[in-house]
């Protein structure tokens, strides 16, 4: 997942665009097979939010499957954000969580996702 963070930091969105769907699908597959991958993935996705914005993360999940963003944020992000290790990655997760809450008003209608994100921060 450090490799993902490095990719998200080093490349512009236009350069990564053709690879984002396979990258996110691989992340979700990894998450299904290994629950310990949750905190590192949340840390990598927080770098994605910091670099490209919360709406970019939301649209990326929604492109894979409609409604997936709410499920990921409510279950994966909310449960694993407190488990992210390291001071800087933890701060990055908190700031990205705040950006998601501020930039994605669609989450207001999904009370469970919204509440789990608030609790995670």
N, C-alpha and C positions, 0 to 999 in steps of 0.2 A: 504494500500500500504506500510505502515511501516512494516507490517508482511512480505511482499514480499522482501523488502530490507533486513530484518533480515535473511530470508531464504537464500537469495543469498550470504549474508556475512558469514553465519555460516557453510554452507554445500559445499562440493566439487561438481564439475559438475557430476562426476560419481554417487554420491549419489542421486542427483536430476534428473538424466537423464530420468528415467521412468515417472516422474511427470511433466516434462517441457511442453510437448504438452498440457495436460489439463490445466496447469497454464496459459500458454499464450492464449489458447482459451478462458478461463474464463476472462482474462484481456481484450481481444478484444470484448467479449460480453458485459462486463461492460462498455467499451468505447462507444459501439453503443447505449446503453440504457441511459447513463449518460455522457454528454459532460464535466461535471465538474471533471470527473475522469482523464482527460487528464494530467494535471500537476503532480499529484501524481504518475501516471503510468510512465511518462517520468522520474521522479526522481528514481523510482524503477528500470526501465530499464537501467538507467545510472549506478546504482550499479552493475547490471549484466554485463555491458560493462567493468566496472572497474575491476571486479573480474575474468571474463572469456574471455574477449576480444570482439572486434567488430565483428570479423568473426563468433563467436559463436552466437551473437545476430542475425546476418544476416542469418545464416544457420537455426536458430530456426524459424524465420519468413518464410523463403523459404520452410521449411518442412511443414508448415501449408498450404501455397498456393504460388505457384511460382509468383514472382513479388510483393509479399506482403511487402517485406522489403522497397522497394522504395516508395510505397504508405504510409506506416507508417512513415518513416523518413521524407518524403516530407510534408505530411499533419499533422500528429499528433505531431511528434517531433518538426518540424519546427514552428508550431503554438503555442504549449504549453510550449516549453522550456523557453521562456522569462517569463512565468507566474509561474514558480516554486518558491515557497516561502522558505525563509531561506537562510542564507549565505552559509552554508556548502552544502546543496543540490544544490544550484545554481552553486557553484564551481564544484561540481561533474558532473553536466549536461554539463558545458562548457568543462571540461576535456574529458568527454565521447564523446561529439560532435567532438572534435579535433581528438580523437582516431578513431572514425568512418570515418571521412574524410581521415585520413592517412592510415588506415588499409583496407579500402574497395575501391579499385580502380574502382570497377564496377560502383560506383556512378558517376564517371566522365562522363559516357555516358548518365546518367539521369540528364540533366541539371537542371530541375526544383527541384528535390530532393537535388542536390548539392547546389544550390543557397539558398534554404530555410534553409538548415543546416548552411550555412555560415551566413545568416542573424540572425539565432537563437542564434548563439554564440556571 
